[in-house]
Amino acid sequence: MGFGSYDESEQQDQDSDIDEDDAVTVHEHDHEGEVSFDQGEMSNEDLVGQLQQMKDGDDE
């Protein structure tokens, strides 16, 4: 078999002794809740302006 070849026969009938108690549970740490953002008294334009100032400050 050449480099990079794939032989499906190597993938068949593999015994996997996996202990499901040790397996990762993807829903083990699910959380339900809310996320909120309080922009205070600043308008969206003010926030965008502040963001632009922060970006400009990174370039210096």
DAJOKA-V683501 format. One record per pair of residues at least 24 apart in sequence whose ideal C-beta (glycine too) atoms are under 8 Angstrom apart, sorted by the first residue. I is the first residue (numbers start at 1). J is the second residue. Records with the same first field share a line. If there is no record, write none. Layout:
I=J + J
This chain:
none
